[in-house]
Amino acid sequence: MERTTLVQHVRQQEKATPEATGEFSSLMNEIMVAAKIISLQVNSAGIGEDIFGLTGKINVQGEEVKKLDEFSDLTFTKIIGQSGTVCAITSEEKEEPFIIPAGDDRGKYIFMMDPLDGSSNIDVNVNIGTIFSVYKKKSSGDRVTDEDLMQKGEHQIAAGYIVYGSSTIFVYTSRQGVHGFTLDPTLGEFFLSHPDLVIPEQGSTYSVNEGNWELWDEPQKNLVAYLKEEDHATARPYKLRYIGSLVADFHRTLLKGGLFMYPKDRKSPNGKLRFSFEAAPLALIVEQAGGKASTGTRRILDITPTGIHDRLPLFIGSKKDVEMAEERLAASAKNTIDLNG
């Protein structure tokens, strides 16, 4: 049986775009190469070179940097940076963007990434992954400006993620549906395994870190309590499913439906997930698959960030589930205000 590779699929989609130059296909090919290298390293963890543990460094987020975090960031930056397809790279691991010098071979795209999401799970062999998005440079001239680096989420031309787990899966959208590819380790190729992904309109699970319960406000507590109540008319109670690795939790939600939440709390009043590296790319993917992504009050893709490391709350998943969450949060917040006068 003839199988479609990731490279073939990207080229087929690019042919459907009249103004395509092939540059996007080249970029996607370089992302794929970096993903294969990291997949091999992840699957070799604990064998030979020690890539477990910490580097002793602290990143811009105030988090301890793990060795595989650093390896992934450097791998993507080097391969994408030398591809001739991008003019800038931003990373969750770096405070400032990496700008390709104007005199060097550079392209028209901005590449943004969380090079290794869920890295706290590395040492216990839980799924981890890479999340990325692609924008097109908007400003004229050689300089890369804030207008280029802080674009509205809606302006993404592509987004994707790679899950490194029992198998390595590459999921992407170039605004022509969502498609998943599984790495065949014997051939070293990603083959189409999940064509035209569509998220169920409503799921039966919710995903949230309930260990933060005491940090939540009352509307969030009320929402989770509502999901746990038994009511067959509204398909409740929902089942709790939480891995603690965003890319893995999102992948399950995309395939099975349901609601993933990372709400604001007392320690993170503006939310914790990063707009550019996590929320915006996953929002584009879920909307292309028929789902929805929100801060709880606002559509993620309508947001224009004010900084490359902006954080926000995230409610993402099946359309009906996200809409239900928004409605419950709004009603609960109003009741809280009314009760407090």
C-alpha positions as a printed NumPy array, in Angstrom:
array([[  0.   ,   0.   ,   0.   ],
       [  1.365,   3.395,  -0.997],
       [  1.819,   5.747,   1.937],
       [  2.051,   9.551,   1.959],
       [  5.075,  11.082,   3.649],
       [  5.043,  14.386,   5.485],
       [  7.233,  15.993,   2.8  ],
       [  4.894,  14.832,   0.032],
       [  1.845,  16.061,   1.914],
       [  3.302,  19.53 ,   2.527],
       [  4.238,  19.843,  -1.14 ],
       [  0.764,  18.755,  -2.229],
       [ -0.819,  21.395,  -0.024],
       [  1.617,  24.055,  -1.206],
       [  0.771,  23.293,  -4.857],
       [ -2.822,  24.259,  -4.031],
       [ -1.586,  27.764,  -3.144],
       [ -1.047,  29.768,  -6.377],
       [  1.518,  32.194,  -4.891],
       [  3.601,  29.448,  -3.231],
       [  7.363,  29.603,  -3.814],
       [  8.463,  26.378,  -2.113],
       [  9.965,  28.235,   0.829],
       [  7.328,  26.955,   3.244],
       [  7.947,  23.35 ,   2.159],
       [ 11.642,  23.875,   2.83 ],
       [ 10.919,  25.214,   6.311],
       [  8.635,  22.295,   7.157],
       [ 11.301,  19.87 ,   5.966],
       [ 13.845,  21.447,   8.341],
       [ 11.366,  21.258,  11.253],
       [ 10.914,  17.571,  10.438],
       [ 14.693,  16.977,  10.436],
       [ 15.063,  18.648,  13.852],
       [ 12.145,  16.592,  15.192],
       [ 13.81 ,  13.349,  14.082],
       [ 17.051,  14.29 ,  15.832],
       [ 15.252,  15.118,  19.082],
       [ 13.101,  11.989,  18.838],
       [ 16.243,   9.87 ,  18.57 ],
       [ 17.773,  11.644,  21.546],
       [ 14.626,  11.244,  23.65 ],
       [ 14.381,   7.55 ,  22.804],
       [ 18.063,   7.1  ,  23.707],
       [ 17.738,   8.803,  27.096],
       [ 19.635,   6.874,  29.718],
       [ 21.719,   4.989,  27.136],
       [ 25.258,   6.243,  26.604],
       [ 25.529,  10.027,  26.918],
       [ 23.686,  11.311,  29.978],
       [ 20.97 ,  13.758,  28.935],
       [ 18.918,  13.438,  32.095],
       [ 19.059,  16.098,  34.777],
       [ 19.698,  19.822,  34.934],
       [ 22.199,  22.093,  33.226],
       [ 22.451,  24.365,  36.286],
       [ 20.993,  27.281,  34.279],
       [ 17.748,  29.224,  34.83 ],
       [ 15.73 ,  30.25 ,  31.758],
       [ 13.798,  33.471,  31.137],
       [ 10.709,  31.888,  32.721],
       [ 12.596,  31.411,  36.011],
       [ 12.662,  27.642,  35.504],
       [ 15.612,  25.285,  35.86 ],
       [ 16.86 ,  24.214,  32.418],
       [ 17.114,  20.498,  31.775],
       [ 19.812,  19.104,  29.499],
       [ 17.277,  17.913,  26.934],
       [ 15.581,  21.348,  26.992],
       [ 18.863,  22.949,  25.997],
       [ 19.64 ,  20.284,  23.399],
       [ 16.214,  20.734,  21.766],
       [ 16.446,  24.525,  21.731],
       [ 19.922,  24.477,  20.186],
       [ 18.942,  21.829,  17.625],
       [ 15.918,  23.724,  16.327],
       [ 17.704,  27.081,  16.405],
       [ 20.694,  25.78 ,  14.431],
       [ 18.753,  23.822,  11.82 ],
       [ 15.963,  26.371,  11.277],
       [ 18.384,  29.31 ,  11.561],
       [ 20.567,  27.963,   8.743],
       [ 17.654,  26.96 ,   6.505],
       [ 17.397,  30.229,   4.586],
       [ 13.644,  30.287,   5.236],
       [ 13.368,  32.458,   8.37 ],
       [ 14.431,  35.922,   9.457],
       [ 13.837,  35.409,  13.192],
       [ 13.36 ,  32.648,  15.76 ],
       [ 11.791,  33.078,  19.178],
       [ 11.916,  30.41 ,  21.867],
       [ 10.401,  29.875,  25.271],
       [ 13.953,  29.212,  26.467],
       [ 15.396,  32.546,  25.272],
       [ 14.606,  36.02 ,  26.586],
       [ 15.352,  37.736,  23.267],
       [ 14.568,  36.684,  19.684],
       [ 17.334,  35.249,  17.517],
       [ 17.522,  37.513,  14.467],
       [ 19.176,  36.181,  11.305],
       [ 21.687,  38.864,  10.174],
       [ 20.481,  40.776,   7.116],
       [ 23.599,  39.848,   5.146],
       [ 23.071,  36.123,   5.678],
       [ 20.776,  33.777,   3.804],
       [ 17.396,  34.578,   5.319],
       [ 13.747,  34.065,   4.472],
       [ 10.385,  35.706,   5.079],
       [  9.128,  33.615,   8.002],
       [  9.135,  34.053,  11.774],
       [  9.493,  30.733,  13.642],
       [  8.268,  30.485,  17.246],
       [  8.702,  27.432,  19.451],
       [  8.477,  25.709,  22.764],
       [ 11.357,  23.356,  21.933],
       [ 10.551,  20.806,  24.624],
       [  7.183,  21.064,  26.324],
       [  6.665,  18.945,  29.448],
       [ 10.372,  18.643,  30.2  ],
       [  9.668,  18.064,  33.914],
       [  8.497,  14.606,  32.789],
       [ 11.727,  13.651,  31.008],
       [ 13.186,  11.635,  33.853],
       [ 10.029,   9.539,  34.364],
       [  9.45 ,   8.61 ,  30.689],
       [  6.177,  10.507,  30.224],
       [  5.276,  11.965,  26.809],
       [  6.917,  15.294,  25.991],
       [  6.896,  17.352,  22.824],
       [  7.645,  20.384,  20.694],
       [  5.11 ,  23.114,  19.844],
       [  5.72 ,  25.591,  17.022],
       [  4.092,  28.285,  14.936],
       [  4.984,  30.194,  11.788],
       [  4.217,  33.799,  10.879],
       [  5.159,  35.813,   7.804],
       [  7.263,  38.958,   8.203],
       [  4.965,  41.976,   7.897],
       [  7.328,  44.966,   7.991],
       [  9.262,  46.142,   4.952],
       [ 13.031,  46.504,   4.919],
       [ 15.735,  44.385,   6.51 ],
       [ 14.912,  45.031,  10.166],
       [ 12.778,  42.568,  12.139],
       [ 10.419,  44.694,  14.215],
       [  7.878,  44.272,  17.009],
       [  5.219,  44.322,  14.28 ],
       [  6.739,  41.053,  13.018],
       [  7.344,  39.4  ,  16.394],
       [  4.06 ,  40.261,  18.103],
       [  1.355,  39.502,  15.601],
       [ -2.252,  38.618,  16.314],
       [ -2.742,  34.882,  16.722],
       [ -5.058,  34.89 ,  13.712],
       [ -2.099,  35.832,  11.503],
       [ -0.307,  32.495,  11.909],
       [  0.167,  30.787,   8.57 ],
       [  0.966,  27.424,  10.158],
       [  1.297,  25.693,  13.512],
       [  2.081,  22.25 ,  14.781],
       [  3.415,  20.011,  17.491],
       [  5.468,  16.851,  17.803],
       [  4.785,  14.25 ,  20.511],
       [  7.748,  12.126,  21.585],
       [  6.234,   9.068,  23.223],
       [  5.521,   5.413,  22.482],
       [  5.606,   6.655,  18.9  ],
       [  6.691,  10.035,  17.531],
       [  3.769,  11.921,  15.994],
       [  3.961,  15.165,  13.987],
       [  0.689,  17.123,  13.76 ],
       [  0.394,  20.335,  11.744],
       [ -1.939,  22.73 ,  10.017],
       [ -1.221,  25.217,   7.255],
       [ -4.826,  26.425,   7.463],
       [ -5.958,  23.556,   5.209],
       [ -7.172,  21.189,   7.904],
       [ -5.159,  19.306,  10.52 ],
       [ -3.073,  16.254,   9.676],
       [ -0.999,  13.848,  11.766],
       [  2.043,  11.789,  10.767],
       [  3.724,   8.946,  12.642],
       [  7.462,   8.34 ,  12.428],
       [  8.439,   4.933,  11.072],
       [ 11.765,   4.421,  12.879],
       [ 12.879,   1.685,  10.48 ],
       [ 12.663,   4.038,   7.47 ],
       [ 13.198,   7.358,   9.25 ],
       [ 10.113,   8.828,   7.568],
       [  6.926,  10.441,   8.878],
       [  3.896,   8.82 ,   7.209],
       [  0.34 ,  10.16 ,   7.156],
       [ -1.562,   8.342,   9.911],
       [ -4.247,  10.834,  10.98 ],
       [ -5.639,  12.627,   7.882],
       [ -8.127,  15.476,   8.235],
       [ -8.4  ,  15.402,  12.018],
       [-11.714,  16.663,  13.405],
       [-12.221,  17.048,  17.154],
       [-15.55 ,  15.74 ,  18.518],
       [-18.042,  18.575,  19.049],
       [-18.389,  17.504,  22.685],
       [-16.264,  15.201,  24.803],
       [-16.647,  13.391,  28.108],
       [-13.366,  14.288,  29.841],
       [-11.769,  17.343,  31.384],
       [ -8.085,  17.956,  31.976],
       [ -6.76 ,  20.284,  34.668],
       [ -4.262,  20.253,  37.535],
       [ -6.629,  19.957,  40.5  ],
       [ -3.65 ,  20.242,  42.828],
       [ -4.074,  24.004,  42.302],
       [ -7.664,  23.959,  43.639],
       [ -6.937,  26.175,  46.647],
       [ -5.311,  28.747,  44.339],
       [ -8.354,  29.049,  42.057],
       [-11.054,  31.684,  42.251],
       [-14.653,  30.649,  42.951],
       [-15.828,  30.627,  39.295],
       [-13.11 ,  28.099,  38.381],
       [-13.887,  25.921,  41.416],
       [-17.58 ,  26.034,  40.515],
       [-16.837,  25.009,  36.915],
       [-14.861,  21.925,  37.949],
       [-17.47 ,  21.026,  40.58 ],
       [-20.143,  21.266,  37.843],
       [-18.168,  18.893,  35.6  ],
       [-18.081,  16.334,  38.42 ],
       [-21.83 ,  16.413,  39.077],
       [-23.984,  13.586,  37.744],
       [-26.513,  14.66 ,  35.136],
       [-27.202,  12.256,  32.276],
       [-29.008,  14.952,  30.271],
       [-25.733,  16.877,  29.916],
       [-23.46 ,  13.784,  29.774],
       [-21.993,  14.439,  33.2  ],
       [-20.013,  13.615,  35.212],
       [-16.962,  14.167,  33.015],
       [-13.923,  11.984,  33.68 ],
       [-10.65 ,  13.574,  34.775],
       [ -7.658,  12.893,  32.513],
       [ -4.46 ,  14.803,  33.267],
       [ -0.907,  13.898,  32.223],
       [  0.837,  17.144,  33.187],
       [  2.473,  17.548,  29.779],
       [  0.539,  20.127,  27.731],
       [  1.392,  18.656,  24.342],
       [  0.303,  15.16 ,  25.487],
       [ -2.89 ,  16.401,  27.17 ],
       [ -3.767,  18.447,  24.087],
       [ -3.077,  15.55 ,  21.71 ],
       [ -5.463,  13.306,  23.64 ],
       [ -8.091,  16.07 ,  23.723],
       [ -7.759,  16.674,  19.977],
       [ -8.293,  12.988,  19.199],
       [-10.918,  12.151,  21.828],
       [-12.616,  15.482,  22.548],
       [-13.166,  17.192,  25.874],
       [-11.838,  20.24 ,  27.674],
       [ -8.278,  21.139,  28.677],
       [ -7.932,  23.982,  31.205],
       [ -5.004,  25.901,  32.611],
       [ -6.805,  28.735,  34.434],
       [ -5.386,  31.756,  36.175],
       [ -4.829,  31.375,  39.915],
       [ -3.557,  33.263,  42.926],
       [  0.089,  32.618,  42.033],
       [ -0.412,  33.343,  38.324],
       [ -3.142,  36.018,  38.128],
       [ -2.529,  36.553,  34.41 ],
       [ -2.363,  32.851,  33.628],
       [  0.699,  30.661,  33.159],
       [  0.812,  29.366,  29.578],
       [  2.675,  31.419,  26.986],
       [  0.666,  32.977,  24.184],
       [  3.327,  32.746,  21.457],
       [  4.74 ,  29.32 ,  22.225],
       [  1.761,  27.331,  23.526],
       [ -1.695,  28.939,  23.406],
       [ -1.676,  30.534,  19.939],
       [ -0.312,  27.557,  17.956],
       [ -2.593,  25.061,  19.712],
       [ -5.538,  27.449,  19.217],
       [ -4.952,  27.52 ,  15.456],
       [ -4.741,  23.726,  15.355],
       [ -7.9  ,  23.171,  17.39 ],
       [ -9.924,  25.705,  15.393],
       [ -8.791,  24.139,  12.12 ],
       [-10.051,  20.832,  13.553],
       [-13.452,  22.326,  14.455],
       [-12.779,  23.085,  18.121],
       [-12.331,  26.242,  20.128],
       [ -9.705,  27.999,  22.274],
       [-10.371,  30.758,  24.79 ],
       [ -8.947,  32.568,  27.796],
       [-12.303,  31.862,  29.426],
       [-13.604,  35.21 ,  28.233],
       [-11.926,  35.851,  24.87 ],
       [-10.961,  33.942,  21.703],
       [ -7.221,  33.205,  21.767],
       [ -6.658,  33.971,  18.072],
       [ -8.125,  37.481,  18.477],
       [ -5.304,  38.438,  20.849],
       [ -2.274,  40.509,  19.865],
       [  0.536,  40.029,  22.414],
       [  2.487,  42.916,  23.903],
       [  5.602,  40.79 ,  24.515],
       [  6.967,  37.513,  23.189],
       [  6.695,  35.913,  26.638],
       [  3.124,  37.036,  27.451],
       [  1.112,  34.559,  29.546],
       [ -2.616,  33.906,  29.711],
       [ -5.23 ,  31.354,  30.868],
       [ -6.206,  28.633,  28.393],
       [ -9.469,  26.725,  27.875],
       [ -9.19 ,  24.572,  24.755],
       [-10.892,  21.576,  23.203],
       [-14.304,  20.592,  21.88 ],
       [-16.438,  23.521,  20.755],
       [-19.417,  22.797,  23.023],
       [-17.192,  22.133,  26.033],
       [-15.259,  25.4  ,  25.691],
       [-18.491,  27.346,  25.166],
       [-19.974,  25.677,  28.249],
       [-16.882,  26.656,  30.27 ],
       [-17.117,  30.278,  29.112],
       [-20.813,  30.432,  30.003],
       [-20.339,  28.818,  33.433],
       [-17.381,  31.07 ,  34.289],
       [-19.269,  34.216,  33.255],
       [-22.415,  33.252,  35.195],
       [-20.426,  32.262,  38.283],
       [-18.39 ,  35.474,  38.182],
       [-21.609,  37.532,  37.956],
       [-23.133,  35.661,  40.895],
       [-19.982,  36.243,  42.946],
       [-20.131,  39.973,  42.209],
       [-23.849,  40.103,  43.047],
       [-23.331,  38.259,  46.353],
       [-20.528,  40.614,  47.321],
       [-22.656,  43.614,  46.544]])
